[in-house]
Amino acid sequence: MRSVARTAGRAAVALLGATALTMGLASSASAATVNRTITDGGSTYNLSLTAPSTAAASGTNVTVSGSGYNPSQGVYVGLCAVPAGVNVNNPATWNSKPTPCLGGQDQAGTTGASHWVNSTWWWLSPNNSSPYTESGGRGSFSVSIHVKAQLSSTITCGQGGVTCAIVTRADHYDSNDRKYDVYVPVAFS
């Protein structure tokens, strides 16, 4: 009995290790990090957003992580079309709200296409929300979202001039604040 449990335990550890290695190799090969420094309320925040730069057009779950965020400002993490006039390589042009986004704001958490990160009201939407991990007055997160090339019945990333990115943007309590916009461009295959 003991050797069966030990063998099962070793098999589980081996499977977890192989899965972690495979996932690490798959995500690290196509991950990109974008950094942005902002000032909000007299404090400087060094935002960092890491997300895959490529994804399957048919849809896949991806892990997105961020650090350096203001834990008093909630953000949405999702896949959005890059607005006209926005150059993802130039934060000075990030003056328009990233939209439309796959699944919209998804406050009910029904699509899995976005995630709401905030330290105050996250418990109101437990299906797609979580608090920041806070350290030294800065917030970080690691969340999973579902992305696919087709944002809507008429908008598809990579078609008709539509460029898409995995983004953070200020949540619905401050949706016109562009300081927390960070873009990681994503291509679909």
N, C-alpha and C positions, 0 to 999 in steps of 0.2 A: 504494500500500500504506500509506504513511504517513498519507494523508488518511482512509483507511478506519479506521485505528486511532484517529486523533484524533477522528473523528466518533463512533466507538463509545465512546470515553472520555468525550466531552462528553455523550452520551446517558445513560451510566451515572451521571455526576455529576448531571445533571438529574433522573433518576429517584430517586436517593438523596435529593436535596434536596426533591423533591415528597413523597416518602414520609415524611421526617422532619417536614416541615411539617404534613402530614395527621395523623401520629401525635401531634405536639405539640398540635395543635388539638383532636383528639379526647380526649386524656388530660387536658389542662389544664382543659377545660371542666367535667369531672366529678370532679376530684381534690379530696381533702380531706386536711388535716394535723391530727394530734392530738399534743399534747405532754404529757409527764409528767416530773416531777422526782422522783428516788428517791435514797435513800442505801443503799449496799451496801458493807459492809466498811470503813466510815469515809470512803468517797469518794462524792461527789455526781455523779449522771449526769442530764443533761438529754436524755431520750429524745424523739425526733421520728419519727413514722411517717406517711408519705404514701402514699395508695392511692386508687384510684377509688372514688367514692361511689355510682356506678351501674354496672350491668353487664347484659349480655344473659342472660336466664334460661336459655337453651339452652346457654350456656357460652362462655367467652372467656378468652384469656390476658391477664393484666394485669401491669403492673410495679408493684412495691411497693418503696419505699426507706425507709431508716431511718438515723438518726445519733444520736450521743451514747451508744451502748450500751457496756456493760462488755465488752471483748473476752475476758475470762476466763469469761463466762457465755454459753453457747450459747442460741439461741432458735429456735423454729419460727415460720415465717411461713405463715399459711394462712387459709382461710375457715372460721369456726366459728359455731355458734349461740351467742347471748348467753345465759349462764345466768340462771335466775330470780333476782331480787333484785339483779342488776347493772344499774346505770344507766350507760350508756356516757358520759354527761356528768359523772360524779362518781367520780373514782378512789378515793374512800374506800369505795365499794361494790364494788370489784373484788377480792372475797375468794373467789370461786369460779372454778375452772379453766374456761376457755372450752372447751366441748365439747358435743355432738359436732362434729368437724371433718371437712370434705370430705376423703376419702382417709386419715383418721386421721393418725398420725405419719409414715406413708409413708417409713420408714427405708430401704426398698429403692429408692425413687425411681421407682416404677412408674406412678403416677397423674399426677404433675406438679402435684398439688393443694396441695402444701406444699413448703417449702424449709427446710433446716436450715442456719443460719448459726452457725459456731463457728470459732475460730482454732486449735483443738488437733486435733480428730478429723475434720475435714471430708473428708479424703481417704478415709475408710472408706466413704463413700456418695457417690461422684463424680457420680451421676445427678441428685441433688437437694440437693447440699450445696456450700457455699463458705465460705472464711474471711472474716472482717471485713476491711475496708480500715481500717488503723489509723493514727491520727494523734493525737499528744498524749495517749496513754493512753485514747482513745475509739475505738469501732468504728462503722463505717458499712457499709451494704450497699445494693445495688440488685438485686432478683431478680425473676424472672417466675414466676407461679403460674397455674394454671388454676382458674377459679371458675365455678360454675353454681348455680342456685337449689336444685336437689334434692341435699341432703346425703346422703340414704339413701332406701331404698324407702318409709320412713314419715315422713321429716322434710324439709320444703321451706321454704326461707326465704320469709317473707311470708305463709305460710299457717298457720292454727291457732295464731296468736299467736307464731310463731317469728320472732325478729329475728336477723339475721346481721350479722357484722362481719368485716373482714379484720383479723387480730390478729397480734401477737407474743406469745409465752409462753415461759417457761423450757423448755429442752429436757428430754429424758428423763433426764438426769443430775441434774436438780433440779426435777422436774415439779410439786412442791408449792409452789414459790416463786412468789408472785403479784406480786412487784415488777416483773417484766418484761412483765406484761400491758399491752398498749396496744390499744385498739379504734378502728377506723375503720368506722363503720356503712356498710353497702352495701344499696342497694335494687336489685331486679331488674325488668327490663321485658321 
